[in-house]
Amino acid sequence: MALPPEKASELKQIIHQQLVKMDVHGRIREVLAETIREELAPEHQQLSTEDLIKALRQRGIIDDVMKELKFVTDVNEKERTSAPKPSTHFVDREPPVLKKTNIDPTRRYLYLQVLGGKAFLEHLQEPEPLPGQICSTFTLCLHFRNQRFRSKPVPCACEPDFHDGFLLEVHKDSLGEGSKMVDATTMLSICDPVHMVLIKTDTFGETTLVASYFLEWRSVLAAENGITNVAVELLGVGTESKISVGVLNIRLEMYPQLNKTLSPEVTNTQFALERQKTTEKERLFLVYAKQWWREYLQIRPTHNVRLVKIFAQDENGVNHPVCSYVRPLRAGRLLDTPRQAARFVSVLGYERAPVIGGGGGKQEQWCTLLAFLCRNKGDCEDHANLLCSLLLGFGLEAFVCVGTKAKGVPHTWVMTCGTDGTITFWESLTGHRYIHRPINPDDPPIVEQPKPLYPYRTIGCIFNHQKFFGNCQPTDAVEVCVFDLHDESKWKPMSGEAIKSVCSPGTSSSVPPFPPLCASAIDAAVTSNEIELQLRILISEHRKDLGLSTVWDDHLSYLLSPALAAYELERTTGISAGNEEFQDAVRRAVPDGHTFKGFPIHFVYRNARRAFATCLRSPFCEEIICCRGDQVRLAVRVRVFTYPECACAVWIMFACKYRSVL
């Protein structure tokens, strides 16, 4: 294929620069001198090109040059992890070395560099990791105007070695004003901060939220040469939200360079006006909320014990109206149905916010969406807020419900209202759905009443991004609750305008915009193979300790796959399919006079050793793994189902067949 003349000259220039960079000319001169000394001194014969190339190849110089000459590709936002490559399934595990991207000269970009950290005093005594040793790591996640980035993991240390650059497009819109080259004054009105979340991953793969910080990037608009260096002090989360965890050195630069920068007075005035405006809106909403609460208590004095939650604290200990934690969220091509969205949310890990000390109290912490997604786990409120946002994105009328489960334990779940009046509860931690049929307490005893299948006991309030209702029915028991939201004698509404003033995405409120969901970076086939291989080793070692030999039946292992696929389909859709074919295949694989036993189990993490330890606690599974008998054959099958944000459902099935001798 012939290259155009300008491309050919550009390619020659790149190759020339690479050769100069590697000092290839100098090395060729050395080889030439050495070759003449060693081989040609006696005869003084002519040195051919082939002889020289042969000498260069023998000394590995040509190989070095070819290794260095790599084509440059755009870098993915997510880091890829490395894995062995099965012959039928190729995965590129090497992250690209050269991180270059094409810059549109008609767009404005913010180049954000993280140039190391310091004063992470919790890791002051952390020993230097040995080469190849698995250690705890820090990862920095960023979100800015619908763009998400993730740094390379760096070992946890007092001075973590962050060296990453992120090119943030200031205008992500492709139409209207977004297609123009904006000046500094226009960019000053873009009040979206850069949301930075620092995650710690321990040696077992468990993640912890270390810090969540909103970076005000517009100071660069007043910087000389359009470049500024900022030392960002990160504060802890939850109960440690006032304690410093470390400092990041950040360099901000505008591309292309600004023709005219603003004065610091202008930017500071703008920031002060925005803060003043936001504070005033929040003050007015607080005044309204207090008035609404007084009116609510006047309806019935017992309302003061109902779970009516108007404000909630985020990971930084900042109070926001609960309506601001929900917003219609569209998942693009990543999720196809509301039930698939419910399944996705349910496989994100569940973890209550940590509490220092005893007492059994529940720590208040509703995470921002970016912190929840980057950590890949959160409390029931985080799950419910995300599920409600996704269901709103799918066009349903969805609300988050705040109430209690059995024994008065506070809980949140999601509710959808059908156009025909059907009320459906969605449990965000399991993906289960329940149709709500209220019991009429005034009916005579002879009338058969529906038995509720859901675990919820009381309900205090419901809300979404536009509405908030307090339950003012005589009792807050869910089973007798009527969800006629237009009847103000049953549900006291808040003013939609008041909610919009502080929760609307367009307002300059302190609520961060929602990030987009990211596709999974996990390769399902490779991960399934890895976990299955590790489980085989663990089972063999466990049986060896018991004095038992282990013989694997690969065919029987393969036959377990349809069952695992059917289990996941049933969890997602509620439909069971394919069981007849699975049973027929197993009957054919198990000879007459033999017994088959199988045990499926489900996890939302990918740690094989932890899963195996959990399985051994089940007497059914332990019976299979420790099976004794004649002609014992063991089988194990793992199937990983991937969802957005590195969430995954891991299904494992253990099985054995043996000859019955009794």
C-alpha positions in Angstrom: 0.0 0.0 0.0 1.5 3.3 -1.1 1.6 6.2 1.4 0.9 9.8 0.4 4.1 11.8 0.2 3.3 13.9 3.3 2.6 10.7 5.3 5.7 9.1 4.1 7.8 12.1 5.1 6.1 12.2 8.5 6.8 8.5 9.0 10.5 9.0 8.1 10.7 11.9 10.6 9.2 9.7 13.4 11.7 6.8 12.6 14.6 9.3 12.5 13.6 10.8 15.9 13.4 7.3 17.4 16.8 6.3 16.0 18.4 9.6 17.3 16.7 9.0 20.7 18.2 5.5 20.9 21.6 6.7 19.6 21.5 3.9 17.0 24.0 5.7 14.7 26.6 5.7 17.5 26.0 2.0 18.1 26.3 1.2 14.4 29.7 3.1 14.3 30.9 1.0 17.2 29.8 -2.3 15.6 31.4 -1.2 12.3 34.7 -0.4 13.9 34.6 -3.7 15.8 33.7 -5.7 12.8 36.6 -4.2 10.7 39.1 -4.8 13.5 38.0 -8.4 14.0 37.3 -9.7 10.5 38.7 -7.5 7.9 42.1 -6.3 9.1 44.2 -9.2 7.5 42.6 -9.2 4.0 41.4 -5.5 3.7 38.5 -6.9 1.6 35.3 -4.9 0.8 32.7 -4.9 3.6 29.2 -5.6 2.2 25.9 -4.3 3.5 24.8 -7.9 4.3 27.9 -8.3 6.5 27.0 -5.2 8.5 23.3 -6.2 8.9 24.4 -9.6 10.1 26.8 -8.1 12.7 24.0 -5.7 13.9 21.5 -8.6 14.2 24.0 -10.7 16.1 24.4 -7.9 18.7 20.7 -7.5 19.0 20.6 -3.9 17.8 18.0 -4.5 15.1 15.7 -6.3 17.6 16.1 -3.3 20.1 15.0 -0.9 17.3 12.0 -3.0 16.3 10.9 -3.3 19.9 10.9 0.5 20.4 9.0 1.2 17.2 5.4 0.7 18.2 2.3 2.1 16.8 0.5 4.4 19.1 -3.1 3.9 20.0 -5.6 5.8 22.1 -5.6 4.8 25.7 -8.7 3.3 27.2 -10.1 5.0 30.3 -9.9 1.8 32.2 -6.8 -0.1 33.0 -6.7 -3.6 31.6 -5.5 -6.4 33.8 -3.3 -9.2 32.6 -4.3 -12.8 32.1 -3.0 -16.0 30.4 -4.3 -16.3 26.8 -6.2 -19.4 26.0 -5.7 -20.4 22.3 -9.3 -19.7 21.5 -9.7 -16.4 23.2 -7.3 -13.6 22.8 -7.1 -10.8 25.4 -4.8 -7.9 25.1 -3.5 -7.6 28.7 -0.6 -5.2 28.1 -1.6 -1.6 28.8 -0.4 0.6 25.9 3.0 2.1 26.7 2.7 5.3 24.7 -0.2 7.4 26.0 -0.9 9.8 23.2 -4.2 11.1 21.9 -5.3 13.3 19.1 -6.3 16.8 20.2 -9.0 18.6 18.3 -7.5 22.1 17.8 -11.0 23.6 17.8 -11.7 22.4 21.4 -10.6 23.5 24.8 -8.9 20.9 27.0 -7.8 20.8 30.6 -4.6 18.7 31.1 -4.6 17.5 34.7 -1.3 15.9 35.9 -1.0 14.1 39.2 2.7 14.5 40.2 3.0 12.3 43.3 1.6 12.4 46.8 3.0 13.1 50.2 2.0 13.0 53.9 -0.1 9.8 53.7 0.9 9.2 57.3 -1.1 6.1 57.8 1.4 4.3 55.5 4.5 5.8 57.1 5.7 2.4 58.3 4.7 0.6 55.1 7.8 -1.4 53.9 9.0 -1.0 50.4 7.3 -3.7 48.2 9.7 -6.4 46.8 9.7 -6.9 43.0 6.7 -9.1 42.1 5.2 -8.9 45.6 1.5 -8.3 45.9 0.9 -5.1 47.9 -1.9 -2.7 48.8 -2.4 -0.1 46.1 -4.0 3.4 45.6 -6.1 4.2 42.6 -7.3 7.7 41.7 -10.7 7.9 39.8 -11.8 11.1 38.1 -15.1 12.4 36.7 -15.5 15.7 34.8 -18.4 16.6 32.6 -19.5 13.1 31.6 -15.9 11.8 31.2 -14.3 9.3 33.5 -10.6 8.4 34.1 -8.7 6.0 36.3 -5.0 6.2 37.2 -2.6 3.3 37.3 -2.6 1.5 40.7 0.5 2.6 42.7 1.8 0.9 45.9 0.5 2.4 49.2 3.2 4.5 50.7 3.7 7.7 52.7 4.7 9.3 49.4 2.7 7.4 46.7 4.3 7.5 43.3 1.4 8.9 41.3 2.5 10.0 37.8 -0.5 10.2 35.6 -1.9 12.8 33.1 -5.6 13.1 32.2 -6.8 15.1 29.2 -10.3 16.5 30.1 -12.4 18.0 27.4 -13.9 21.2 28.8 -16.7 21.0 26.2 -18.1 17.5 25.8 -21.2 18.7 23.8 -21.0 18.2 20.1 -23.6 20.8 19.1 -24.3 24.4 19.6 -21.9 26.3 21.9 -19.8 23.2 22.4 -18.4 23.3 18.8 -16.9 26.8 19.3 -13.5 27.7 20.6 -14.5 29.1 24.0 -12.6 31.9 25.7 -11.6 32.2 29.4 -14.7 34.2 30.3 -17.1 31.5 28.9 -15.2 28.8 30.7 -15.5 30.7 34.0 -19.2 30.0 33.9 -18.7 26.2 33.7 -19.0 25.5 37.4 -18.6 21.6 37.2 -15.8 20.6 39.5 -13.4 17.7 38.8 -14.5 15.0 41.2 -11.6 12.9 42.5 -12.0 9.7 44.4 -9.1 7.8 46.0 -9.6 4.1 46.4 -7.3 1.7 48.4 -7.2 -2.0 47.3 -5.7 -4.4 49.7 -3.8 -7.7 48.9 -7.1 -9.6 48.9 -8.7 -7.3 46.4 -11.0 -5.6 48.9 -11.6 -1.9 48.2 -11.8 1.0 50.7 -12.9 4.6 50.0 -10.0 6.8 51.3 -11.0 10.3 50.1 -13.5 12.1 47.9 -12.5 15.6 46.7 -14.0 18.2 44.4 -11.3 20.1 42.6 -12.0 23.7 41.6 -10.1 23.8 38.2 -11.0 27.3 37.1 -8.1 28.9 39.0 -6.0 27.9 35.9 -7.9 30.6 33.9 -6.2 33.3 35.9 -2.7 31.6 35.9 0.2 33.0 34.0 0.9 30.9 30.8 -2.3 29.0 31.6 -0.4 26.6 33.9 -0.9 26.3 37.7 0.3 23.9 40.4 -2.0 23.0 43.2 -1.3 21.0 46.5 -4.6 19.3 47.2 -5.2 18.2 50.8 -7.4 15.1 50.9 -9.6 14.6 53.9 -11.0 11.3 55.1 -14.5 10.0 54.8 -17.4 9.3 57.2 -16.3 9.7 60.8 -12.8 10.8 59.6 -14.1 13.6 57.3 -12.2 16.3 59.2 -8.9 14.4 59.3 -6.2 14.8 56.6 -5.2 11.6 54.8 -2.6 13.0 52.5 -1.7 15.6 49.9 -1.6 15.3 46.1 0.5 17.5 43.9 -1.5 18.5 40.9 -0.6 20.5 37.8 -3.3 22.1 35.6 -2.8 23.3 32.1 -5.1 24.6 29.3 -4.8 23.3 25.8 -4.6 25.2 23.5 -3.1 28.0 25.5 -5.4 30.9 26.3 -4.9 34.1 24.3 -5.9 36.1 27.3 -6.1 35.0 30.9 -8.4 36.5 33.6 -7.3 38.3 36.6 -7.4 36.5 40.0 -9.9 39.1 41.2 -12.4 38.1 38.5 -12.2 34.4 39.2 -12.4 34.9 43.0 -15.4 37.2 42.6 -17.1 34.6 40.4 -16.5 31.8 43.0 -17.8 34.0 45.8 -21.0 34.9 43.9 -21.6 31.2 43.1 -21.1 30.2 46.8 -23.4 33.0 47.9 -26.1 31.9 45.4 -25.9 28.3 46.4 -25.9 29.1 50.2 -28.9 31.3 49.8 -30.8 28.5 47.9 -29.9 26.0 50.5 -30.9 28.3 53.3 -34.3 28.9 51.7 -34.8 25.2 51.3 -33.9 24.6 54.9 -36.4 27.2 56.0 -39.1 25.5 53.9 -38.2 22.0 55.1 -38.5 23.1 58.7 -42.0 24.6 58.0 -43.0 21.4 56.2 -41.9 19.3 59.1 -43.8 21.4 61.6 -47.0 21.0 59.5 -46.3 17.2 59.3 -46.0 16.9 63.1 -49.3 18.8 63.6 -51.2 16.2 61.6 -50.4 13.5 64.2 -47.9 13.8 67.1 -46.7 10.2 66.6 -45.3 11.2 63.2 -42.1 12.3 65.0 -41.0 8.6 65.3 -41.6 7.8 61.6 -38.6 7.5 59.3 -39.0 10.7 57.3 -35.6 11.6 56.0 -35.3 15.0 54.3 -31.5 15.4 54.5 -28.6 12.9 54.3 -24.9 13.1 54.8 -22.5 12.2 52.0 -19.1 10.6 52.4 -17.6 14.0 53.3 -20.1 14.6 56.1 -21.9 17.3 54.1 -25.7 17.4 54.3 -27.7 17.3 51.0 -31.5 17.0 50.4 -32.2 13.3 49.8 -33.8 14.1 46.4 -30.4 15.2 45.1 -29.0 11.6 45.4 -31.4 10.4 42.7 -31.4 11.5 39.0 -32.6 9.7 35.8 -29.6 7.7 34.7 -29.4 6.1 31.2 -27.0 3.2 30.9 -26.6 3.4 27.1 -25.9 0.0 25.6 -24.6 -1.5 28.9 -28.0 -2.5 30.3 -31.1 -3.4 28.3 -34.0 -3.8 30.7 -35.1 -2.6 34.1 -34.7 -6.1 35.5 -31.2 -6.3 34.2 -30.5 -3.0 35.9 -31.9 -4.5 39.2 -29.6 -7.5 38.7 -26.6 -5.2 38.1 -27.2 -3.2 41.3 -27.7 -6.4 43.3 -24.3 -7.8 42.4 -22.5 -4.6 43.6 -21.1 -5.5 47.0 -23.1 -4.6 50.2 -21.1 -3.1 53.0 -22.4 -1.0 55.9 -20.5 2.3 56.5 -17.8 1.5 59.1 -18.3 2.6 62.7 -15.4 3.2 65.1 -16.3 1.7 68.5 -19.2 -0.4 69.7 -22.8 0.3 70.5 -24.3 -1.2 67.4 -25.2 2.2 65.9 -25.5 2.7 62.2 -23.1 5.2 60.7 -24.9 7.7 58.4 -23.2 7.8 55.0 -25.0 8.2 51.6 -22.2 8.0 49.0 -22.0 10.1 45.9 -22.5 7.9 42.8 -18.8 8.1 41.7 -17.6 7.0 45.2 -20.1 4.1 45.2 -19.2 2.9 41.7 -15.4 3.2 42.1 -15.5 1.3 45.4 -17.8 -1.3 43.8 -19.8 -1.6 47.1 -21.9 0.4 49.4 -24.8 0.5 51.9 -28.5 -0.3 51.1 -29.1 3.5 50.5 -26.4 3.6 47.8 -27.9 0.6 46.1 -31.5 2.0 46.3 -30.5 5.4 45.0 -28.7 3.8 42.0 -31.5 1.4 41.2 -34.1 4.2 41.4 -32.0 6.4 39.1 -31.7 3.6 36.5 -35.4 2.8 36.6 -36.2 6.5 36.1 -33.8 6.3 33.1 -35.8 3.5 31.7 -38.9 5.7 31.9 -40.6 4.2 35.0 -42.1 6.2 37.8 -39.7 5.2 40.5 -39.2 6.2 44.1 -36.8 5.4 46.9 -38.7 4.2 50.0 -37.3 4.8 53.5 -38.6 2.6 56.3 -37.8 -0.5 58.4 -37.4 -4.2 58.0 -38.1 -6.9 60.7 -37.0 -6.0 64.2 -37.2 -2.2 63.3 -33.9 -2.2 61.3 -33.8 1.0 59.1 -33.8 0.1 55.4 -34.3 1.6 52.0 -35.8 0.0 48.9 -37.3 1.1 45.5 -40.9 1.3 44.4 -42.4 1.7 41.0 -46.0 2.9 40.2 -47.5 1.4 37.1 -50.0 3.4 34.9 -52.7 0.9 36.0 -51.9 1.6 39.7 -49.8 -1.5 40.3 -47.3 -0.9 43.0 -44.1 -3.0 42.7 -41.3 -3.1 45.4 -37.7 -3.7 44.2 -35.2 -4.9 46.7 -31.9 -3.4 45.5 -29.7 -5.8 47.5 -31.1 -8.9 45.9 -32.9 -7.8 42.7 -36.2 -9.4 43.9 -39.5 -7.8 43.0 -42.7 -7.9 45.0 -46.2 -6.8 44.0 -47.8 -4.8 46.8 -51.5 -5.6 47.6 -52.6 -3.6 50.6 -54.6 -5.2 53.4 -57.9 -3.4 54.2 -58.1 -3.4 58.1 -61.8 -2.5 57.9 -62.7 -5.7 56.1 -64.7 -8.3 58.1 -62.6 -11.3 59.3 -64.2 -13.6 56.7 -62.6 -11.7 53.8 -59.3 -13.4 52.8 -56.5 -10.9 52.9 -53.3 -11.1 50.8 -50.2 -12.4 52.6 -47.2 -10.0 52.0 -44.1 -11.7 50.7 -41.8 -8.7 51.1 -39.6 -8.2 54.2 -40.6 -4.5 54.8 -42.5 -3.5 57.9 -42.9 0.3 58.0 -42.5 3.1 55.5 -42.0 6.8 56.5 -41.4 8.6 53.2 -40.8 8.2 49.5 -38.8 10.4 47.1 -37.3 10.8 43.7 -35.5 13.6 41.9 -38.6 15.7 41.7 -41.0 14.6 44.4 -41.0 14.0 48.2 -43.9 12.5 50.1 -44.3 11.9 53.9 -46.5 9.1 54.9 -49.4 10.5 57.0 -51.7 7.5 57.1 -52.9 6.4 60.5 -50.3 3.6 60.6 -47.0 3.4 58.8 -47.2 -0.4 58.4 -46.4 -1.2 54.8 -49.0 -4.0 54.5 -51.9 -1.6 55.0 -50.3 1.3 53.2 -52.2 2.8 50.2 -50.0 4.4 47.6 -52.4 6.9 46.2 -49.9 9.7 46.0 -52.5 12.3 44.8 -54.4 12.0 48.1 -52.8 14.5 50.4 -54.6 13.0 53.4 -52.4 9.9 52.9 -49.2 11.4 51.6 -48.0 14.9 52.4 -46.1 16.3 49.4 -43.2 18.8 49.4 -43.2 21.7 46.9 -41.8 20.6 43.6 -40.4 24.1 43.0 -38.5 23.9 46.4 -37.0 20.6 45.5 -36.1 21.8 42.0 -34.3 24.9 43.4 -31.6 22.7 45.2 -31.7 19.3 43.3 -32.0 20.2 39.6 -28.9 19.3 37.6 -28.7 22.7 36.0 -28.5 24.6 39.3 -25.2 25.7 40.8 -25.9 23.5 43.8 -23.3 21.6 45.8 -24.6 18.3 44.4 -22.1 16.7 42.0 -23.4 15.7 38.5 -23.8 11.9 37.9 -21.0 10.1 36.1 -21.8 7.7 33.2 -21.6 4.0 33.7 -18.5 2.3 32.3 -18.4 -1.1 30.5 -16.8 -4.0 32.4 -13.0 -4.5 32.0 -13.3 -8.1 33.2 -13.0 -10.9 30.6 -15.6 -13.4 31.6 -14.0 -16.4 29.9 -10.5 -15.8 31.2 -11.7 -15.1 34.8 -14.0 -18.2 34.8 -11.0 -20.3 33.8 -8.7 -18.8 36.4 -11.1 -19.3 39.3 -12.0 -22.8 38.2 -8.3 -23.8 38.0 -7.6 -22.3 41.4 -10.6 -24.2 42.9 -9.4 -27.5 41.4 -6.0 -27.0 43.1 -7.7 -26.1 46.4 -10.0 -29.2 46.3 -7.2 -31.5 45.4 -5.1 -30.2 48.3 -8.0 -30.4 50.7 -8.7 -34.1 49.7 -5.0 -34.9 49.9 -5.0 -33.7 53.5 -7.9 -36.1 54.2 -5.9 -39.0 52.5 -8.2 -39.0 49.5 -7.2 -39.1 45.8 -8.9 -36.8 43.3 -9.9 -37.7 39.8 -11.5 -35.0 37.7 -14.2 -35.6 35.1 -13.9 -32.9 32.5 -16.9 -34.0 30.6 -19.2 -33.8 33.6 -17.7 -30.4 34.5 -18.7 -29.1 31.1 -22.2 -30.4 31.4 -22.7 -28.2 34.5 -22.5 -25.0 32.3 -26.2 -24.9 31.2 -27.4 -25.1 34.8 -25.2 -22.1 35.8 -26.5 -20.1 32.8 -30.1 -21.0 33.7 -29.6 -19.8 37.3 -28.3 -16.4 36.2 -31.1 -16.1 33.7 -33.6 -16.8 36.4 -32.1 -14.2 38.7 -32.2 -11.6 36.0 -35.6 -12.3 34.4 -37.5 -14.5 36.9 -37.8 -17.1 34.1 -36.5 -20.6 34.5 -35.4 -22.4 31.3 -33.3 -25.3 30.1 -33.6 -27.5 33.2 -34.9 -30.5 31.2 -31.9 -30.6 28.9 -29.5 -30.3 31.9 -31.1 -33.2 33.7 -31.2 -35.4 30.6 -27.4 -34.7 29.9 -26.5 -35.6 33.5 -28.6 -38.8 33.4 -26.7 -39.9 30.3 -23.3 -39.0 31.9 -24.0 -41.0 35.1 -23.9 -44.8 34.6 -26.5 -47.1 36.1 -25.7 -47.9 39.7 -23.9 -44.5 40.2 -25.1 -41.6 42.3 -24.8 -37.9 41.2 -24.7 -35.0 43.6 -24.5 -31.3 42.7 -24.3 -28.1 44.7 -24.5 -24.6 43.1 -23.5 -21.4 44.9 -23.4 -17.7 44.0 -20.9 -15.0 44.9 -20.3 -11.4 43.9 -16.5 -11.5 44.3 -13.7 -13.3 42.4 -11.5 -14.5 45.2 -11.3 -18.3 44.8 -9.8 -19.1 48.2 -12.5 -17.0 50.0 -15.2 -18.7 48.0 -13.8 -22.2 48.8 -13.7 -21.4 52.5 -17.4 -20.3 52.4 -18.4 -23.4 50.4 -16.8 -25.7 53.0 -19.1 -24.3 55.7 -22.1 -25.8 53.8 -22.6 -29.4 54.8 -24.0 -30.2 51.3 -20.9 -28.8 49.6 -18.5 -30.4 52.1 -20.2 -33.8 51.4 -19.4 -33.5 47.7 -15.8 -32.2 48.1 -14.9 -34.8 50.7 -16.8 -37.6 48.9 -15.6 -41.2 49.7 -16.6 -44.2 47.7 -16.0 -46.4 44.7 -15.1 -44.8 41.3 -15.5 -41.3 42.7 -15.2 -38.6 40.0 -15.3 -34.9 40.8 -16.4 -31.9 38.7 -16.4 -28.2 39.2 -17.6 -25.5 36.9 -17.3 -21.7 37.3 -19.2 -19.2 35.2 -18.6 -15.4 35.6 -21.3 -13.1 34.3 -20.0 -9.5 33.9 -21.9 -6.3 34.4 -20.9 -2.6 34.1 -18.4 -1.2 36.5 -16.4 -4.4 37.1 -19.5 -5.9 38.9 -19.9 -9.6 38.3 -22.0 -12.6 39.4 -19.9 -15.7 40.0 -21.7 -19.0 39.8 -19.9 -22.1 41.0 -21.2 -25.7 40.9 -19.5 -28.6 42.6 -20.5 -32.1 41.6 -19.5 -35.7 42.0 -20.5 -39.1 40.8 -19.7 -42.4 42.5 -20.7 -46.0 42.5 -23.3 -46.9 45.1 -22.1 -49.9 47.1 -24.9 -50.1 49.7 
